[in-house]
Amino acid sequence: MTGVTSSDCISNDKGKCVAPALHVVIPASSSHGEKPEKFNGTDFKRWQQKILFDLITLNLAKFLKEDASTTGTSIEAVDVANAWYHSDFLCKNYILNELDNTLYNVYSPIKIAKALWESLDKKYKIEDAGMKKFVIGRFLDFKMVDSKKVINQVQELQVILHEIEA
């Protein structure tokens, strides 16, 4: 090929230029989007959904539901188990790295991703349910009073309704 230097060329095994080399710029972060904020104990459901999306795109979400296969002692069964433990390790540490430092210290001793996910789910979904009860209680106890402007009371009620919806 004429006009192409050897550094801009893909060569065959005989050193002859067979095609121009394409220079592709790969961005430093080629992920699907921004990383979720580190979980600090608030808004668990939103954080959990973002982490689950990331784990699905990384093909690691199945480790949140399945246990290691321990059938057989053949070399193939051992290789399958080792591959499972490696992927589970990646999944577990991906979740741990998205926790705030104080929560990381609490949950890092957990050995497998499924147990970690279930532990977080149990703890923070119960707290979310308690918050929901609190907000619903505020809604049920809400009363219009003559001493406040109607507009302010309607706005307060709208805030409560938005919290219930969220």
PEQUIBEL-V565721 format. One record per residue. RES is the residue in one small letter. SS is DSSP state (2 for helix, 1 for strand, 0 for the rest). D_LAST is the distance of its C-alpha to the last C-alpha in Angstrom with 1 decimal. Layout:
res:RES ss:SS d_last:D_LAST
res:RES ss:SS d_last:D_LAST
//
This chain:
res:m ss:0 d_last:62.9
res:t ss:0 d_last:64.2
res:g ss:0 d_last:62.3
res:v ss:0 d_last:60.0
res:t ss:0 d_last:60.6
res:s ss:2 d_last:60.4
res:s ss:2 d_last:57.3
res:d ss:2 d_last:55.5
res:c ss:1 d_last:56.7
res:i ss:1 d_last:55.8
res:s ss:1 d_last:59.1
res:n ss:0 d_last:60.5
res:d ss:0 d_last:62.4
res:k ss:0 d_last:65.6
res:g ss:0 d_last:64.0
res:k ss:0 d_last:64.1
res:c ss:1 d_last:61.2
res:v ss:1 d_last:59.4
res:a ss:1 d_last:56.3
res:p ss:1 d_last:54.8
res:a ss:0 d_last:52.1
res:l ss:0 d_last:48.7
res:h ss:0 d_last:46.9
res:v ss:0 d_last:43.2
res:v ss:0 d_last:40.9
res:i ss:0 d_last:38.0
res:p ss:0 d_last:35.3
res:a ss:0 d_last:34.8
res:s ss:0 d_last:31.2
res:s ss:0 d_last:31.1
res:s ss:0 d_last:27.8
res:h ss:0 d_last:25.1
res:g ss:0 d_last:22.9
res:e ss:0 d_last:22.0
res:k ss:0 d_last:21.7
res:p ss:0 d_last:18.4
res:e ss:0 d_last:18.4
res:k ss:0 d_last:20.1
res:f ss:1 d_last:18.0
res:n ss:0 d_last:18.7
res:g ss:0 d_last:16.8
res:t ss:0 d_last:13.4
res:d ss:0 d_last:10.2
res:f ss:2 d_last:12.2
res:k ss:2 d_last:10.2
res:r ss:2 d_last:10.0
res:w ss:2 d_last:13.7
res:q ss:2 d_last:14.8
res:q ss:2 d_last:13.9
res:k ss:2 d_last:15.8
res:i ss:2 d_last:18.6
res:l ss:2 d_last:18.9
res:f ss:2 d_last:19.3
res:d ss:2 d_last:22.0
res:l ss:2 d_last:23.7
res:i ss:2 d_last:23.9
res:t ss:2 d_last:25.5
res:l ss:0 d_last:27.8
res:n ss:0 d_last:28.8
res:l ss:0 d_last:28.0
res:a ss:2 d_last:25.1
res:k ss:2 d_last:27.7
res:f ss:2 d_last:28.6
res:l ss:2 d_last:25.4
res:k ss:0 d_last:26.7
res:e ss:0 d_last:30.5
res:d ss:0 d_last:33.2
res:a ss:0 d_last:36.4
res:s ss:0 d_last:39.2
res:t ss:0 d_last:42.2
res:t ss:0 d_last:44.6
res:g ss:0 d_last:48.0
res:t ss:0 d_last:49.9
res:s ss:0 d_last:51.1
res:i ss:2 d_last:50.7
res:e ss:2 d_last:48.2
res:a ss:2 d_last:46.1
res:v ss:2 d_last:46.2
res:d ss:2 d_last:45.2
res:v ss:2 d_last:42.2
res:a ss:2 d_last:41.2
res:n ss:2 d_last:41.6
res:a ss:2 d_last:39.5
res:w ss:2 d_last:36.8
res:y ss:2 d_last:36.9
res:h ss:2 d_last:36.9
res:s ss:2 d_last:33.8
res:d ss:2 d_last:32.1
res:f ss:2 d_last:33.1
res:l ss:2 d_last:31.6
res:c ss:2 d_last:28.3
res:k ss:2 d_last:28.2
res:n ss:2 d_last:29.1
res:y ss:2 d_last:26.6
res:i ss:2 d_last:23.9
res:l ss:2 d_last:25.8
res:n ss:2 d_last:26.3
res:e ss:0 d_last:22.5
res:l ss:1 d_last:22.3
res:d ss:0 d_last:23.1
res:n ss:2 d_last:26.8
res:t ss:2 d_last:26.4
res:l ss:2 d_last:24.3
res:y ss:2 d_last:26.7
res:n ss:2 d_last:29.6
res:v ss:2 d_last:28.0
res:y ss:2 d_last:27.2
res:s ss:0 d_last:30.0
res:p ss:0 d_last:32.6
res:i ss:0 d_last:30.7
res:k ss:0 d_last:33.0
res:i ss:0 d_last:31.1
res:a ss:2 d_last:27.8
res:k ss:2 d_last:26.9
res:a ss:2 d_last:27.4
res:l ss:2 d_last:25.5
res:w ss:2 d_last:22.4
res:e ss:2 d_last:22.7
res:s ss:2 d_last:23.2
res:l ss:2 d_last:20.1
res:d ss:2 d_last:18.1
res:k ss:2 d_last:19.7
res:k ss:2 d_last:19.3
res:y ss:2 d_last:15.8
res:k ss:2 d_last:14.1
res:i ss:2 d_last:16.0
res:e ss:2 d_last:14.8
res:d ss:2 d_last:11.1
res:a ss:2 d_last:12.3
res:g ss:2 d_last:14.1
res:m ss:2 d_last:11.3
res:k ss:2 d_last:9.5
res:k ss:2 d_last:13.0
res:f ss:2 d_last:13.5
res:v ss:2 d_last:10.7
res:i ss:2 d_last:11.9
res:g ss:2 d_last:15.3
res:r ss:2 d_last:14.8
res:f ss:2 d_last:13.9
res:l ss:2 d_last:17.0
res:d ss:2 d_last:19.2
res:f ss:0 d_last:18.4
res:k ss:0 d_last:21.8
res:m ss:0 d_last:23.2
res:v ss:0 d_last:26.3
res:d ss:0 d_last:29.2
res:s ss:0 d_last:29.6
res:k ss:0 d_last:26.5
res:k ss:0 d_last:26.1
res:v ss:2 d_last:24.2
res:i ss:2 d_last:22.3
res:n ss:2 d_last:21.1
res:q ss:2 d_last:20.0
res:v ss:2 d_last:18.2
res:q ss:2 d_last:16.3
res:e ss:2 d_last:15.4
res:l ss:2 d_last:14.2
res:q ss:2 d_last:12.1
res:v ss:2 d_last:10.5
res:i ss:2 d_last:9.9
res:l ss:2 d_last:8.6
res:h ss:2 d_last:6.1
res:e ss:2 d_last:5.1
res:i ss:2 d_last:5.5
res:e ss:2 d_last:3.8
res:a ss:0 d_last:0.0
//
